[in-house]
Amino acid sequence: MNVLIIDPRIAGVSGDMFLGAIIDLIGVEDPLYSLADAMTDLLDYVSSIKIEVRDVRKRGIRAKQVFMDIDEHFHHIMASDIKKNAEKLCEIQGLSEKATNLVRKTLDELIESEVAVHGYDPSEAHFHELASADTLLDIIGTYALLERSNLLDSEIYAMPPALGSGYIEISHGRLPVPAPAVLEILKRHKFPVSSTPVEAELTTPTGAALLVSLTHEVVNFLPSMTIERVGYGAATGEFENVPNILRLIQGSREELVMDKIVTLETHVDDANGEVLGHMVGKLMDEGAIDVAIIPMITKKNRPGHLIKVLAELSNYQHLIDVLMKESGTLGVRIIETPRIVAKRTKKPVPLIIEGKEFQVRVKISKALDGSIISMKPEYEDLKIAANQLGIPLREVMDLAKRDIIERRDEIVRLVMGQ
């Protein structure tokens, strides 16, 4: 199975960074030039587009940067016209239905974020930045390059993007970073973010829209894989301590993955239920994979509990500290454990519960032959729905599972990005 990792933790993500990183990764750039020619022919408000791809250095790291010189003359264009232009360009470029659907999805993310932020009527809204030639180049160019290299068929993971800080000047005035459209896109997908000490806009609306449209699952650490290629894409601007780059990592792994985790074990015989319940929540909040508490009889025939914590190799020492402080135990056994993990993909999808739509993360697990093992809605998202609806959680779980079963094929397409 091919794997693609999008790593925007360093300096965020933008459309031109995506283009540069993909070109650096695959060594191909000609789809970008043919797209620019097609746009000049199709769009009456674009007189010329000149593209140059250069090798640059950002804080000592070599990267590809895409420079665009665009001569265009327009004021505002309706969303429907932007979509029609994009559809026609996808057709001219010969993009597959999958790539074209991703172009549609990315444009919809941008349009819906602007509508939500500004309160437009979608049927009457006119756009300026979204209609610009560089935005269409970034979006359609990204999918054309990924399709050219067969990377769209990869399992695509992303790490939390850095957003930046400070202020930006946009057509609506001076606003704090991140821009409202960026927040709207990331909020809608419950997409985690990271921080970096840079006073600049690091993640742009186009970058955020591409990120959420491409990503199958967000991870904090690289998954088990064989790394084959790495690409770096640069953006304009120099920062004192951070290279202004986006990193893409391409590799492969088996459908069923073997990795290692750590099992932490301890016995306690003096902790009550309230303490143990709080401890479980704390361990999960601090990054434990899972926690189990098993009743047992300890020495001197006293009733007690066996606490088992599953932890990532990168985090187990911190969890030992949490376990000892919260339980009062004086010793913890550490057992390094190999495990085999089925392919799993998790993504927010709209589920209808009691006639109301909720964004609920659904996790799909697959066996080695590609057959689906399970489709499970995220517990935390169902809790939110239960609280808003004022009905028991078990009822919400039943309704969510029923909606998943009834819309099985649609849910699979949404989660797996098909």
C-alpha positions in Angstrom: 0.0 0.0 0.0 1.3 3.4 -1.0 1.4 6.1 1.8 1.6 9.9 1.5 2.3 12.0 4.5 1.5 15.8 4.4 3.7 17.5 7.1 2.7 21.2 7.6 3.9 21.4 11.1 7.0 23.4 10.1 5.5 26.4 8.4 1.9 25.6 7.6 0.5 25.0 4.1 -0.5 27.0 1.1 -1.4 26.2 -2.5 2.0 27.1 -3.9 3.8 25.1 -1.2 1.7 22.0 -2.3 2.7 22.5 -5.9 6.4 22.9 -5.0 6.5 19.9 -2.7 4.8 17.6 -5.2 7.1 18.7 -8.0 10.1 18.1 -5.7 8.7 14.7 -4.8 8.0 13.4 -8.2 10.3 15.4 -10.5 7.6 16.3 -12.9 6.2 19.8 -13.6 4.8 19.9 -17.1 1.1 19.4 -16.1 1.4 22.9 -14.5 2.5 24.5 -17.8 -0.2 22.9 -19.8 -2.8 24.0 -17.2 -1.5 27.6 -17.4 -1.9 27.5 -21.2 -5.5 26.1 -20.9 -6.4 28.8 -18.4 -5.1 31.6 -20.7 -7.2 30.2 -23.5 -10.4 29.6 -21.5 -10.6 32.5 -19.0 -11.3 35.8 -20.7 -10.1 37.8 -17.7 -6.6 36.1 -17.9 -4.2 37.7 -20.5 -1.1 35.6 -19.6 0.4 33.2 -17.1 4.1 32.7 -16.7 5.3 29.9 -14.4 8.8 29.2 -13.2 9.9 26.5 -10.9 13.2 27.2 -9.0 15.4 25.5 -6.5 15.6 27.7 -3.4 17.0 27.4 0.1 15.0 28.1 3.2 17.1 28.2 6.4 19.5 25.9 4.8 17.0 23.4 3.4 16.7 23.0 -0.4 13.2 23.1 -1.7 11.2 23.8 -4.9 9.3 27.1 -5.2 6.7 27.9 -7.9 6.8 31.5 -9.1 3.7 32.8 -11.0 3.5 36.0 -13.0 -0.2 36.4 -13.9 -1.8 39.2 -15.9 -5.5 39.2 -15.0 -8.3 41.7 -14.9 -11.5 41.1 -13.1 -13.5 42.2 -10.0 -15.9 39.6 -8.7 -17.2 36.3 -10.1 -20.1 34.2 -9.0 -19.4 30.9 -7.3 -21.3 29.0 -10.0 -19.0 30.5 -12.7 -15.9 29.6 -10.8 -17.1 26.0 -10.6 -17.9 25.9 -14.3 -14.5 27.2 -15.2 -12.9 24.6 -12.9 -15.0 21.8 -14.5 -14.0 22.8 -18.0 -10.3 23.0 -17.0 -10.4 19.5 -15.5 -11.9 18.2 -18.7 -9.3 19.9 -20.8 -6.5 18.5 -18.6 -8.1 15.0 -18.8 -8.4 14.6 -15.1 -10.1 11.4 -13.8 -13.5 11.6 -12.1 -11.7 11.0 -8.7 -9.4 14.0 -9.3 -12.3 16.2 -10.6 -14.4 15.3 -7.5 -11.5 16.4 -5.3 -11.3 19.7 -7.2 -15.0 20.2 -6.7 -14.7 19.3 -3.0 -11.8 21.8 -2.5 -13.6 24.6 -4.2 -16.7 23.8 -2.1 -14.7 24.0 1.1 -13.5 27.5 0.1 -16.9 28.7 -1.0 -18.7 27.3 2.0 -16.2 28.9 4.4 -16.6 32.3 2.8 -20.4 32.0 2.9 -20.3 31.0 6.6 -17.9 33.8 7.6 -19.6 36.6 5.7 -23.2 35.4 5.7 -23.6 35.4 1.9 -26.5 33.8 0.0 -24.5 31.1 -1.9 -26.6 31.5 -5.0 -25.9 35.3 -5.1 -22.3 35.4 -3.7 -19.5 37.0 -5.7 -15.9 36.2 -5.0 -12.6 37.9 -5.7 -9.6 36.0 -4.2 -11.3 32.6 -4.9 -11.8 33.4 -8.6 -8.1 34.4 -9.1 -6.0 32.4 -11.5 -3.4 31.5 -8.9 -6.1 29.8 -6.7 -7.4 27.7 -9.7 -3.8 26.9 -10.6 -3.0 25.8 -7.0 -6.0 23.6 -6.7 -6.3 22.0 -10.2 -2.5 21.8 -10.5 -2.2 20.0 -7.2 -4.6 17.2 -8.3 -3.1 17.0 -11.8 0.4 16.5 -10.4 -0.8 13.9 -7.8 -2.8 12.0 -10.4 0.2 12.1 -12.8 2.3 10.3 -10.2 -0.5 7.9 -9.1 -0.3 9.4 -5.6 -4.1 10.0 -5.4 -4.5 6.3 -4.8 -2.3 6.4 -1.7 -3.4 6.3 1.9 -3.0 10.0 2.7 -2.2 11.1 6.2 -1.6 14.7 7.5 0.0 16.1 10.6 -1.5 19.2 12.4 -0.7 22.4 10.5 1.1 25.4 12.0 -1.2 28.5 11.7 1.2 31.3 12.5 0.3 34.5 14.4 0.2 38.3 14.0 -2.1 40.1 11.5 -2.9 40.1 7.8 -4.4 42.6 5.4 -7.2 41.2 3.2 -10.0 42.8 1.2 -12.2 43.0 4.3 -9.5 44.8 6.3 -6.9 43.9 8.9 -7.5 40.6 10.7 -5.6 38.4 13.2 -4.0 35.2 12.0 -5.4 32.7 11.2 -7.9 34.1 8.7 -11.6 33.4 9.4 -11.9 31.2 6.4 -9.0 29.0 7.6 -10.7 28.7 11.1 -14.0 27.8 9.5 -12.5 25.0 7.3 -10.5 23.5 10.1 -13.4 23.8 12.6 -15.8 22.1 10.3 -13.5 19.0 10.0 -12.4 19.0 13.6 -8.9 19.2 12.2 -6.2 19.6 15.0 -3.6 22.3 14.6 -0.1 23.1 16.0 1.8 26.2 16.9 5.1 27.7 15.8 6.7 31.0 16.9 6.3 32.9 13.6 4.4 36.2 13.1 2.9 35.5 9.7 0.0 33.7 8.0 1.4 30.2 7.6 -1.8 28.3 6.6 -3.9 29.9 3.9 -7.5 29.2 3.0 -6.5 27.4 -0.2 -3.9 25.4 1.8 -6.4 24.4 4.4 -9.0 23.4 1.8 -6.5 21.2 0.0 -5.4 19.7 3.3 -8.9 18.7 4.5 -9.9 17.4 1.1 -6.9 15.2 0.6 -6.5 13.8 4.2 -7.8 10.4 5.1 -6.5 10.6 8.7 -4.7 13.0 10.9 -1.7 11.7 12.9 0.8 13.2 15.4 3.6 10.8 14.5 4.7 9.1 11.3 3.0 5.7 10.9 5.0 2.6 10.4 6.2 2.6 6.8 9.1 2.3 4.5 10.1 5.9 3.4 10.9 6.1 -0.3 10.9 9.8 -1.3 10.7 13.2 0.4 9.7 16.5 -1.3 10.0 20.1 0.0 7.9 23.0 -1.3 8.7 26.6 -0.4 6.6 29.7 0.0 7.6 33.4 -0.3 9.0 34.9 2.9 11.9 34.3 5.2 11.6 33.5 8.9 14.3 33.8 11.5 14.2 30.4 13.1 11.8 28.3 10.8 12.3 27.2 7.2 9.3 28.3 5.2 8.5 24.9 3.7 5.9 22.1 3.5 7.2 18.6 3.6 5.7 15.6 1.7 6.8 12.0 2.6 6.0 9.2 0.3 6.4 5.5 1.1 4.8 2.1 1.4 3.6 -0.4 4.0 1.8 -3.7 4.2 -2.0 -3.6 4.4 -1.7 -5.2 7.9 1.0 -3.2 9.7 3.2 -4.6 12.5 4.5 -2.0 15.0 5.4 -1.8 18.6 3.6 -0.3 21.6 4.3 -0.3 25.3 2.0 -1.9 27.9 2.2 -0.3 31.4 1.0 -2.4 34.3 0.6 -1.8 38.0 -1.4 -3.1 41.0 -3.3 -0.8 43.4 -5.3 -1.8 46.4 -6.1 1.6 48.0 -7.8 3.6 45.2 -11.5 4.1 45.1 -13.8 4.3 42.0 -13.8 8.1 41.8 -9.9 8.2 41.7 -9.7 5.4 39.2 -12.3 7.0 36.9 -10.6 10.3 37.0 -7.2 8.6 36.3 -8.6 6.8 33.2 -9.8 10.1 31.8 -6.5 11.8 32.5 -4.5 9.1 30.8 -6.6 9.1 27.7 -6.4 12.9 27.6 -2.6 12.7 27.8 -2.4 10.3 24.8 -2.9 6.8 26.0 -4.1 4.4 23.3 -6.3 2.6 25.8 -6.7 2.0 29.5 -8.2 -1.1 31.2 -8.9 -1.7 35.0 -9.3 -5.3 36.1 -10.6 -6.3 39.5 -8.3 -8.8 41.3 -7.2 -10.2 44.7 -3.8 -8.9 45.8 -1.5 -9.9 48.6 -3.0 -10.6 52.0 -6.2 -11.4 50.2 -7.1 -7.7 49.7 -9.3 -6.6 46.8 -7.5 -4.5 44.3 -7.2 -3.6 40.7 -4.8 -4.3 37.8 -4.3 -1.2 35.7 -3.1 -1.7 32.1 -2.2 1.2 29.9 -1.4 0.9 26.2 1.0 3.7 25.1 3.0 4.8 22.0 6.7 4.3 22.3 7.1 8.1 22.0 4.8 8.9 24.9 5.0 6.1 27.5 7.5 7.8 29.9 5.1 10.8 30.2 2.2 8.4 30.8 4.2 6.6 33.6 4.4 9.9 35.4 0.6 10.5 35.0 -0.2 7.0 36.2 2.0 7.2 39.3 0.7 10.7 40.3 -3.0 9.8 39.7 -3.0 6.3 41.2 -0.4 6.7 43.9 1.4 3.5 42.8 5.1 3.3 43.5 6.1 1.0 40.6 5.1 0.4 37.0 6.0 -2.6 34.8 7.0 -1.7 31.3 6.3 -4.3 28.5 7.3 -3.6 24.9 4.6 -5.3 22.8 4.5 -6.0 19.1 1.0 -5.7 17.5 -0.6 -6.1 14.1 -2.9 -3.2 13.0 -5.5 -3.4 10.3 -5.8 -0.5 7.9 -7.9 2.2 9.5 -9.2 5.5 8.1 -11.2 8.1 10.0 -12.9 11.2 8.7 -15.8 13.5 9.6 -19.0 12.8 7.6 -22.5 14.3 7.9 -24.8 11.9 9.8 -28.5 12.5 10.2 -29.7 11.9 13.8 -33.2 12.7 14.8 -33.7 14.7 11.6 -30.6 16.9 12.3 -27.2 16.8 10.6 -24.1 16.3 12.7 -20.4 16.1 11.7 -19.3 12.8 13.1 -16.0 11.1 12.7 -16.4 7.6 11.3 -13.6 5.0 11.4 -13.5 2.3 8.8 -11.3 -0.7 9.3 -10.3 -3.1 6.5 -8.9 -6.6 6.4 -5.9 -7.7 4.3 -8.2 -8.5 1.3 -9.7 -5.0 1.4 -13.0 -6.1 2.9 -14.5 -3.9 5.5 -14.2 -5.2 9.1 -16.1 -2.4 10.8 -17.6 1.1 10.5 -17.7 2.9 13.8 -18.8 6.5 14.7 -16.6 8.4 17.1 -17.9 8.3 20.7 -16.9 11.9 21.6 -18.9 13.3 18.5 -21.9 11.3 19.5 -21.7 12.7 23.0 -22.0 16.2 21.6 -25.0 15.1 19.5 -26.7 13.5 22.5 -26.2 16.7 24.6 -27.6 19.0 21.8 -30.6 16.7 21.2 -31.3 16.0 24.9 -31.7 12.3 24.4 -29.7 9.3 25.9 -26.3 8.5 24.3 -27.3 4.9 23.6 -30.2 6.2 21.4 -27.9 8.5 19.5 -25.5 5.5 19.0 -28.3 3.4 17.6 -29.5 6.2 15.3 -26.0 6.9 14.0 -25.2 3.3 13.3 -28.6 2.9 11.5 -27.7 6.0 9.3 -24.3 4.5 8.5 -25.9 1.1 7.5 -28.5 2.8 5.3 -25.9 5.0 3.6 -23.1 2.5 3.7 -21.7 3.1 0.1 -21.9 6.9 0.5 -20.2 6.8 3.9 -17.4 4.6 2.5 -16.8 7.0 -0.4 -16.7 10.0 2.0 -14.3 8.4 4.5 -12.0 6.7 2.0 -11.9 9.7 -0.4 -13.2 7.6 -3.3 
